[in-house]
């Protein structure tokens, strides 16, 4: 258990197979952490999420889109 209740992961799944991505849901459940912030390009992980934010770049400006 993480004492702070927060885990932040930046691209932790680089090179993962589909099976490994699916197993990640089990790993997150075992961690029993209150909040996990996950930065990823893997669309498959969106199904694990309560909330998804997308960052898009328009010209030289980055915008956050809440999903």
N, CA, C and O atoms as a CHARMM CRD file, in Angstrom:
* protein
*
  268
    1    1 UNK  N      0.84500  -1.19700   0.00000 PROA 1      0.00000
    2    1 UNK  CA     0.00000   0.00000   0.00000 PROA 1      0.00000
    3    1 UNK  C      0.87800   1.24400   0.00000 PROA 1      0.00000
    4    1 UNK  O      1.85600   1.33400   0.74200 PROA 1      0.00000
    5    2 UNK  N      0.51600   2.17900  -0.82900 PROA 2      0.00000
    6    2 UNK  CA     1.21600   3.44900  -0.90100 PROA 2      0.00000
    7    2 UNK  C      0.66700   4.36000   0.18800 PROA 2      0.00000
    8    2 UNK  O     -0.52900   4.65400   0.18400 PROA 2      0.00000
    9    3 UNK  N      1.50400   4.81800   1.12700 PROA 3      0.00000
   10    3 UNK  CA     1.04500   5.63100   2.25100 PROA 3      0.00000
   11    3 UNK  C      0.45200   6.96600   1.83200 PROA 3      0.00000
   12    3 UNK  O     -0.43500   7.48400   2.51100 PROA 3      0.00000
   13    4 UNK  N      0.92400   7.53600   0.72300 PROA 4      0.00000
   14    4 UNK  CA     0.41300   8.83600   0.29800 PROA 4      0.00000
   15    4 UNK  C     -0.94800   8.71400  -0.38200 PROA 4      0.00000
   16    4 UNK  O     -1.67300   9.70200  -0.49400 PROA 4      0.00000
   17    5 UNK  N     -1.30200   7.50700  -0.83900 PROA 5      0.00000
   18    5 UNK  CA    -2.57300   7.32200  -1.53700 PROA 5      0.00000
   19    5 UNK  C     -2.54700   7.77900  -2.98200 PROA 5      0.00000
   20    5 UNK  O     -3.58900   7.83800  -3.63400 PROA 5      0.00000
   21    6 UNK  N     -1.35100   8.10900  -3.49500 PROA 6      0.00000
   22    6 UNK  CA    -1.22300   8.61100  -4.86000 PROA 6      0.00000
   23    6 UNK  C     -0.02800   7.95800  -5.54100 PROA 6      0.00000
   24    6 UNK  O      1.06700   7.89300  -4.98200 PROA 6      0.00000
   25    7 UNK  N     -0.25800   7.47600  -6.75600 PROA 7      0.00000
   26    7 UNK  CA     0.82200   6.97000  -7.60800 PROA 7      0.00000
   27    7 UNK  C      0.70500   7.68500  -8.94400 PROA 7      0.00000
   28    7 UNK  O     -0.38400   7.78500  -9.50900 PROA 7      0.00000
   29    8 UNK  N      1.83200   8.18400  -9.45000 PROA 8      0.00000
   30    8 UNK  CA     1.87500   8.83200 -10.76000 PROA 8      0.00000
   31    8 UNK  C      2.81400   8.02300 -11.64900 PROA 8      0.00000
   32    8 UNK  O      3.97200   7.79900 -11.29800 PROA 8      0.00000
   33    9 UNK  N      2.30900   7.58600 -12.80200 PROA 9      0.00000
   34    9 UNK  CA     3.08400   6.78200 -13.74100 PROA 9      0.00000
   35    9 UNK  C      3.11900   7.48000 -15.09100 PROA 9      0.00000
   36    9 UNK  O      2.07500   7.85700 -15.62300 PROA 9      0.00000
   37   10 UNK  N      4.30400   7.65400 -15.64600 PROA 10     0.00000
   38   10 UNK  CA     4.47000   8.29900 -16.94500 PROA 10     0.00000
   39   10 UNK  C      4.95200   7.26700 -17.95300 PROA 10     0.00000
   40   10 UNK  O      6.10100   6.82700 -17.88900 PROA 10     0.00000
   41   11 UNK  N      4.09200   6.87900 -18.87700 PROA 11     0.00000
   42   11 UNK  CA     4.38000   5.90400 -19.93300 PROA 11     0.00000
   43   11 UNK  C      4.95800   4.59600 -19.37500 PROA 11     0.00000
   44   11 UNK  O      6.01000   4.14800 -19.83100 PROA 11     0.00000
   45   12 UNK  N      4.28900   3.98300 -18.40000 PROA 12     0.00000
   46   12 UNK  CA     4.83200   2.75900 -17.81000 PROA 12     0.00000
   47   12 UNK  C      4.66600   1.52700 -18.69800 PROA 12     0.00000
   48   12 UNK  O      5.23700   0.47700 -18.40400 PROA 12     0.00000
   49   13 UNK  N      3.90000   1.63800 -19.77100 PROA 13     0.00000
   50   13 UNK  CA     3.56100   0.46400 -20.56900 PROA 13     0.00000
   51   13 UNK  C      4.29000   0.41000 -21.90500 PROA 13     0.00000
   52   13 UNK  O      3.90300  -0.36400 -22.78000 PROA 13     0.00000
   53   14 UNK  N      5.31300   1.19500 -22.08000 PROA 14     0.00000
   54   14 UNK  CA     6.04400   1.22100 -23.34800 PROA 14     0.00000
   55   14 UNK  C      6.57400  -0.17700 -23.66200 PROA 14     0.00000
   56   14 UNK  O      7.36700  -0.73300 -22.90200 PROA 14     0.00000
   57   15 UNK  N      6.13500  -0.73300 -24.77700 PROA 15     0.00000
   58   15 UNK  CA     6.57900  -2.05900 -25.19300 PROA 15     0.00000
   59   15 UNK  C      5.76100  -3.20900 -24.64000 PROA 15     0.00000
   60   15 UNK  O      6.09400  -4.36700 -24.88600 PROA 15     0.00000
   61   16 UNK  N      4.69300  -2.92300 -23.89400 PROA 16     0.00000
   62   16 UNK  CA     3.85600  -3.98200 -23.32600 PROA 16     0.00000
   63   16 UNK  C      3.01800  -4.65300 -24.41300 PROA 16     0.00000
   64   16 UNK  O      2.59500  -4.00600 -25.37100 PROA 16     0.00000
   65   17 UNK  N      2.78600  -5.93600 -24.25400 PROA 17     0.00000
   66   17 UNK  CA     1.87000  -6.67000 -25.13400 PROA 17     0.00000
   67   17 UNK  C      0.43300  -6.39800 -24.67300 PROA 17     0.00000
   68   17 UNK  O      0.22000  -5.80800 -23.61400 PROA 17     0.00000
   69   18 UNK  N     -0.54400  -6.82700 -25.46800 PROA 18     0.00000
   70   18 UNK  CA    -1.96100  -6.66700 -25.09600 PROA 18     0.00000
   71   18 UNK  C     -2.24800  -7.40100 -23.78000 PROA 18     0.00000
   72   18 UNK  O     -2.99100  -6.89700 -22.93900 PROA 18     0.00000
   73   19 UNK  N     -1.65800  -8.59500 -23.60200 PROA 19     0.00000
   74   19 UNK  CA    -1.86800  -9.36300 -22.37300 PROA 19     0.00000
   75   19 UNK  C     -1.30700  -8.62300 -21.16700 PROA 19     0.00000
   76   19 UNK  O     -1.92100  -8.61100 -20.10000 PROA 19     0.00000
   77   20 UNK  N     -0.13900  -8.00600 -21.33700 PROA 20     0.00000
   78   20 UNK  CA     0.46300  -7.25800 -20.24000 PROA 20     0.00000
   79   20 UNK  C     -0.37500  -6.03400 -19.89200 PROA 20     0.00000
   80   20 UNK  O     -0.52500  -5.69600 -18.71800 PROA 20     0.00000
   81   21 UNK  N     -0.92400  -5.36700 -20.91100 PROA 21     0.00000
   82   21 UNK  CA    -1.79500  -4.21800 -20.65500 PROA 21     0.00000
   83   21 UNK  C     -3.02700  -4.64400 -19.85900 PROA 21     0.00000
   84   21 UNK  O     -3.43600  -3.95000 -18.92800 PROA 21     0.00000
   85   22 UNK  N     -3.61300  -5.77600 -20.22200 PROA 22     0.00000
   86   22 UNK  CA    -4.79100  -6.28000 -19.52000 PROA 22     0.00000
   87   22 UNK  C     -4.44600  -6.63800 -18.08200 PROA 22     0.00000
   88   22 UNK  O     -5.23800  -6.38100 -17.17500 PROA 22     0.00000
   89   23 UNK  N     -3.27900  -7.22700 -17.86000 PROA 23     0.00000
   90   23 UNK  CA    -2.84700  -7.61500 -16.51200 PROA 23     0.00000
   91   23 UNK  C     -2.63200  -6.39100 -15.61700 PROA 23     0.00000
   92   23 UNK  O     -2.73500  -6.48900 -14.39500 PROA 23     0.00000
   93   24 UNK  N     -2.33800  -5.25800 -16.21700 PROA 24     0.00000
   94   24 UNK  CA    -2.08500  -4.04800 -15.45000 PROA 24     0.00000
   95   24 UNK  C     -3.28100  -3.66800 -14.57700 PROA 24     0.00000
   96   24 UNK  O     -3.10000  -3.12400 -13.48700 PROA 24     0.00000
   97   25 UNK  N     -4.49200  -3.94500 -15.04000 PROA 25     0.00000
   98   25 UNK  CA    -5.69400  -3.66100 -14.23900 PROA 25     0.00000
   99   25 UNK  C     -5.62800  -4.42100 -12.90800 PROA 25     0.00000
  100   25 UNK  O     -5.96200  -3.86900 -11.85900 PROA 25     0.00000
  101   26 UNK  N     -5.20100  -5.66900 -12.95200 PROA 26     0.00000
  102   26 UNK  CA    -5.05700  -6.47300 -11.73600 PROA 26     0.00000
  103   26 UNK  C     -3.98300  -5.89300 -10.81200 PROA 26     0.00000
  104   26 UNK  O     -4.14900  -5.85700  -9.59300 PROA 26     0.00000
  105   27 UNK  N     -2.89300  -5.44700 -11.40800 PROA 27     0.00000
  106   27 UNK  CA    -1.81200  -4.84800 -10.61900 PROA 27     0.00000
  107   27 UNK  C     -2.31400  -3.59900  -9.89900 PROA 27     0.00000
  108   27 UNK  O     -2.02800  -3.40500  -8.71700 PROA 27     0.00000
  109   28 UNK  N     -3.05700  -2.75600 -10.60600 PROA 28     0.00000
  110   28 UNK  CA    -3.60500  -1.55000  -9.98000 PROA 28     0.00000
  111   28 UNK  C     -4.54500  -1.90600  -8.83400 PROA 28     0.00000
  112   28 UNK  O     -4.51400  -1.25800  -7.78800 PROA 28     0.00000
  113   29 UNK  N     -5.37100  -2.91500  -9.01300 PROA 29     0.00000
  114   29 UNK  CA    -6.29800  -3.33600  -7.95800 PROA 29     0.00000
  115   29 UNK  C     -5.53300  -3.83400  -6.72600 PROA 29     0.00000
  116   29 UNK  O     -5.92300  -3.54300  -5.59600 PROA 29     0.00000
  117   30 UNK  N     -4.46300  -4.56900  -6.93800 PROA 30     0.00000
  118   30 UNK  CA    -3.65300  -5.07200  -5.81800 PROA 30     0.00000
  119   30 UNK  C     -2.97300  -3.94400  -5.06000 PROA 30     0.00000
  120   30 UNK  O     -2.74600  -4.06200  -3.85500 PROA 30     0.00000
  121   31 UNK  N     -2.64700  -2.86400  -5.73400 PROA 31     0.00000
  122   31 UNK  CA    -1.99400  -1.73300  -5.07000 PROA 31     0.00000
  123   31 UNK  C     -2.92500  -1.06000  -4.06100 PROA 31     0.00000
  124   31 UNK  O     -2.46100  -0.46500  -3.08800 PROA 31     0.00000
  125   32 UNK  N     -4.22400  -1.15200  -4.29000 PROA 32     0.00000
  126   32 UNK  CA    -5.22100  -0.55200  -3.40500 PROA 32     0.00000
  127   32 UNK  C     -4.90200   0.91000  -3.09600 PROA 32     0.00000
  128   32 UNK  O     -5.01300   1.35900  -1.95600 PROA 32     0.00000
  129   33 UNK  N     -4.50800   1.62800  -4.12200 PROA 33     0.00000
  130   33 UNK  CA    -4.16900   3.04400  -3.98500 PROA 33     0.00000
  131   33 UNK  C     -5.41700   3.87700  -4.26100 PROA 33     0.00000
  132   33 UNK  O     -6.20800   3.54200  -5.14300 PROA 33     0.00000
  133   34 UNK  N     -5.59400   4.96100  -3.50900 PROA 34     0.00000
  134   34 UNK  CA    -6.77600   5.80200  -3.69300 PROA 34     0.00000
  135   34 UNK  C     -6.81100   6.46100  -5.07500 PROA 34     0.00000
  136   34 UNK  O     -7.87000   6.57200  -5.69200 PROA 34     0.00000
  137   35 UNK  N     -5.65200   6.89200  -5.54500 PROA 35     0.00000
  138   35 UNK  CA    -5.61400   7.61900  -6.81600 PROA 35     0.00000
  139   35 UNK  C     -4.36000   7.23900  -7.59600 PROA 35     0.00000
  140   35 UNK  O     -3.25400   7.23100  -7.05400 PROA 35     0.00000
  141   36 UNK  N     -4.55100   6.92300  -8.87800 PROA 36     0.00000
  142   36 UNK  CA    -3.43900   6.64700  -9.78400 PROA 36     0.00000
  143   36 UNK  C     -3.58000   7.58600 -10.97400 PROA 36     0.00000
  144   36 UNK  O     -4.60900   7.61600 -11.65000 PROA 36     0.00000
  145   37 UNK  N     -2.53200   8.34100 -11.21000 PROA 37     0.00000
  146   37 UNK  CA    -2.47800   9.19400 -12.39800 PROA 37     0.00000
  147   37 UNK  C     -1.55000   8.50000 -13.37600 PROA 37     0.00000
  148   37 UNK  O     -0.38700   8.23000 -13.07600 PROA 37     0.00000
  149   38 UNK  N     -2.09100   8.21600 -14.55500 PROA 38     0.00000
  150   38 UNK  CA    -1.36600   7.44100 -15.55200 PROA 38     0.00000
  151   38 UNK  C     -1.29200   8.23500 -16.84400 PROA 38     0.00000
  152   38 UNK  O     -2.31800   8.58700 -17.42500 PROA 38     0.00000
  153   39 UNK  N     -0.07900   8.51600 -17.28900 PROA 39     0.00000
  154   39 UNK  CA     0.13800   9.20700 -18.55200 PROA 39     0.00000
  155   39 UNK  C      0.51500   8.14800 -19.57700 PROA 39     0.00000
  156   39 UNK  O      1.50100   7.43200 -19.40200 PROA 39     0.00000
  157   40 UNK  N     -0.27000   8.04700 -20.64900 PROA 40     0.00000
  158   40 UNK  CA    -0.02000   6.99100 -21.62400 PROA 40     0.00000
  159   40 UNK  C     -0.63800   7.32300 -22.97200 PROA 40     0.00000
  160   40 UNK  O     -1.59800   8.08700 -23.06800 PROA 40     0.00000
  161   41 UNK  N     -0.06500   6.73000 -24.00700 PROA 41     0.00000
  162   41 UNK  CA    -0.64300   6.80100 -25.34300 PROA 41     0.00000
  163   41 UNK  C     -1.48500   5.56400 -25.64300 PROA 41     0.00000
  164   41 UNK  O     -2.06700   5.47000 -26.72300 PROA 41     0.00000
  165   42 UNK  N     -1.56000   4.62500 -24.72100 PROA 42     0.00000
  166   42 UNK  CA    -2.28200   3.36900 -24.91100 PROA 42     0.00000
  167   42 UNK  C     -3.78000   3.57500 -24.69000 PROA 42     0.00000
  168   42 UNK  O     -4.22200   3.74900 -23.55400 PROA 42     0.00000
  169   43 UNK  N     -4.54700   3.55600 -25.75400 PROA 43     0.00000
  170   43 UNK  CA    -6.00100   3.74600 -25.65700 PROA 43     0.00000
  171   43 UNK  C     -6.67400   2.62900 -24.86300 PROA 43     0.00000
  172   43 UNK  O     -7.72500   2.85000 -24.26000 PROA 43     0.00000
  173   44 UNK  N     -6.08000   1.42800 -24.85300 PROA 44     0.00000
  174   44 UNK  CA    -6.65700   0.30700 -24.11700 PROA 44     0.00000
  175   44 UNK  C     -6.79900   0.61300 -22.63200 PROA 44     0.00000
  176   44 UNK  O     -7.68900   0.07800 -21.97200 PROA 44     0.00000
  177   45 UNK  N     -5.93600   1.46500 -22.10600 PROA 45     0.00000
  178   45 UNK  CA    -5.95900   1.77800 -20.68100 PROA 45     0.00000
  179   45 UNK  C     -7.12100   2.69000 -20.29200 PROA 45     0.00000
  180   45 UNK  O     -7.43900   2.81400 -19.11000 PROA 45     0.00000
  181   46 UNK  N     -7.74500   3.31500 -21.25400 PROA 46     0.00000
  182   46 UNK  CA    -8.88200   4.18600 -20.94800 PROA 46     0.00000
  183   46 UNK  C    -10.00800   3.41000 -20.27000 PROA 46     0.00000
  184   46 UNK  O    -10.74100   3.96700 -19.45300 PROA 46     0.00000
  185   47 UNK  N    -10.14900   2.13200 -20.60400 PROA 47     0.00000
  186   47 UNK  CA   -11.20100   1.31100 -19.99900 PROA 47     0.00000
  187   47 UNK  C    -10.97800   1.11000 -18.50000 PROA 47     0.00000
  188   47 UNK  O    -11.92100   0.77500 -17.78400 PROA 47     0.00000
  189   48 UNK  N     -9.75900   1.30700 -18.01300 PROA 48     0.00000
  190   48 UNK  CA    -9.44300   1.14500 -16.59100 PROA 48     0.00000
  191   48 UNK  C     -9.75300   2.41300 -15.80500 PROA 48     0.00000
  192   48 UNK  O     -9.73200   2.39900 -14.57400 PROA 48     0.00000
  193   49 UNK  N    -10.03800   3.49900 -16.49800 PROA 49     0.00000
  194   49 UNK  CA   -10.05000   4.82600 -15.88700 PROA 49     0.00000
  195   49 UNK  C    -11.43900   5.31800 -15.53100 PROA 49     0.00000
  196   49 UNK  O    -12.42100   5.03100 -16.21600 PROA 49     0.00000
  197   50 UNK  N    -11.49100   6.06400 -14.44600 PROA 50     0.00000
  198   50 UNK  CA   -12.72000   6.77100 -14.08700 PROA 50     0.00000
  199   50 UNK  C    -12.83400   8.06800 -14.88000 PROA 50     0.00000
  200   50 UNK  O    -13.93400   8.52900 -15.18600 PROA 50     0.00000
  201   51 UNK  N    -11.68700   8.64600 -15.20700 PROA 51     0.00000
  202   51 UNK  CA   -11.67200   9.92900 -15.91100 PROA 51     0.00000
  203   51 UNK  C    -10.48400   9.96700 -16.86400 PROA 51     0.00000
  204   51 UNK  O     -9.38600   9.53800 -16.50700 PROA 51     0.00000
  205   52 UNK  N    -10.69600  10.47600 -18.06500 PROA 52     0.00000
  206   52 UNK  CA    -9.64300  10.57500 -19.07300 PROA 52     0.00000
  207   52 UNK  C     -9.50900  12.03400 -19.48500 PROA 52     0.00000
  208   52 UNK  O    -10.50300  12.70700 -19.75600 PROA 52     0.00000
  209   53 UNK  N     -8.27600  12.51200 -19.53000 PROA 53     0.00000
  210   53 UNK  CA    -7.98800  13.85000 -20.03000 PROA 53     0.00000
  211   53 UNK  C     -7.08100  13.69100 -21.24000 PROA 53     0.00000
  212   53 UNK  O     -6.10300  12.94400 -21.20400 PROA 53     0.00000
  213   54 UNK  N     -7.41200  14.39500 -22.30300 PROA 54     0.00000
  214   54 UNK  CA    -6.57400  14.37000 -23.50400 PROA 54     0.00000
  215   54 UNK  C     -5.90400  15.74000 -23.65300 PROA 54     0.00000
  216   54 UNK  O     -6.50700  16.78400 -23.40900 PROA 54     0.00000
  217   55 UNK  N     -4.65800  15.69200 -24.05500 PROA 55     0.00000
  218   55 UNK  CA    -3.91900  16.91700 -24.33000 PROA 55     0.00000
  219   55 UNK  C     -3.77100  17.02100 -25.84300 PROA 55     0.00000
  220   55 UNK  O     -3.24500  16.11500 -26.48900 PROA 55     0.00000
  221   56 UNK  N     -4.23700  18.12300 -26.39600 PROA 56     0.00000
  222   56 UNK  CA    -4.10400  18.35500 -27.83300 PROA 56     0.00000
  223   56 UNK  C     -3.32600  19.64800 -28.03900 PROA 56     0.00000
  224   56 UNK  O     -3.41100  20.58100 -27.24100 PROA 56     0.00000
  225   57 UNK  N     -2.57800  19.67800 -29.11500 PROA 57     0.00000
  226   57 UNK  CA    -1.81400  20.86600 -29.42800 PROA 57     0.00000
  227   57 UNK  C     -2.43900  21.55300 -30.63000 PROA 57     0.00000
  228   57 UNK  O     -2.59800  20.94800 -31.69100 PROA 57     0.00000
  229   58 UNK  N     -2.78900  22.80900 -30.45800 PROA 58     0.00000
  230   58 UNK  CA    -3.34500  23.62900 -31.53400 PROA 58     0.00000
  231   58 UNK  C     -2.38400  24.78300 -31.77400 PROA 58     0.00000
  232   58 UNK  O     -2.31100  25.72300 -30.98400 PROA 58     0.00000
  233   59 UNK  N     -1.65000  24.69600 -32.87800 PROA 59     0.00000
  234   59 UNK  CA    -0.59400  25.67000 -33.10600 PROA 59     0.00000
  235   59 UNK  C      0.49400  25.47000 -32.07200 PROA 59     0.00000
  236   59 UNK  O      1.09000  24.39500 -32.00000 PROA 59     0.00000
  237   60 UNK  N      0.75800  26.47500 -31.28300 PROA 60     0.00000
  238   60 UNK  CA     1.77500  26.36900 -30.24200 PROA 60     0.00000
  239   60 UNK  C      1.15700  26.27900 -28.84500 PROA 60     0.00000
  240   60 UNK  O      1.85200  26.42500 -27.83900 PROA 60     0.00000
  241   61 UNK  N     -0.15700  26.03800 -28.79300 PROA 61     0.00000
  242   61 UNK  CA    -0.86700  26.00300 -27.51200 PROA 61     0.00000
  243   61 UNK  C     -1.38200  24.58900 -27.22100 PROA 61     0.00000
  244   61 UNK  O     -2.04800  23.97900 -28.05700 PROA 61     0.00000
  245   62 UNK  N     -1.06800  24.08200 -26.03500 PROA 62     0.00000
  246   62 UNK  CA    -1.60100  22.78600 -25.60000 PROA 62     0.00000
  247   62 UNK  C     -2.88100  23.02900 -24.82700 PROA 62     0.00000
  248   62 UNK  O     -2.96100  23.92200 -23.98400 PROA 62     0.00000
  249   63 UNK  N     -3.88900  22.21100 -25.13400 PROA 63     0.00000
  250   63 UNK  CA    -5.19100  22.33300 -24.46000 PROA 63     0.00000
  251   63 UNK  C     -5.55700  20.99800 -23.83700 PROA 63     0.00000
  252   63 UNK  O     -5.25800  19.93800 -24.38600 PROA 63     0.00000
  253   64 UNK  N     -6.20900  21.06600 -22.68000 PROA 64     0.00000
  254   64 UNK  CA    -6.65800  19.86800 -21.98800 PROA 64     0.00000
  255   64 UNK  C     -8.13500  19.67100 -22.28200 PROA 64     0.00000
  256   64 UNK  O     -8.94900  20.57300 -22.08400 PROA 64     0.00000
  257   65 UNK  N     -8.47200  18.46500 -22.76100 PROA 65     0.00000
  258   65 UNK  CA    -9.86300  18.10800 -23.03700 PROA 65     0.00000
  259   65 UNK  C    -10.29700  17.06300 -22.01500 PROA 65     0.00000
  260   65 UNK  O     -9.71900  15.97700 -21.95200 PROA 65     0.00000
  261   66 UNK  N    -11.29500  17.38000 -21.23000 PROA 66     0.00000
  262   66 UNK  CA   -11.80800  16.41700 -20.25000 PROA 66     0.00000
  263   66 UNK  C    -12.78000  15.49100 -20.97500 PROA 66     0.00000
  264   66 UNK  O    -13.58400  15.92500 -21.80000 PROA 66     0.00000
  265   67 UNK  N    -12.68500  14.20400 -20.64500 PROA 67     0.00000
  266   67 UNK  CA   -13.54900  13.23100 -21.30700 PROA 67     0.00000
  267   67 UNK  C    -14.56500  12.64200 -20.39000 PROA 67     0.00000
  268   67 UNK  O    -15.36500  11.80500 -20.81000 PROA 67     0.00000
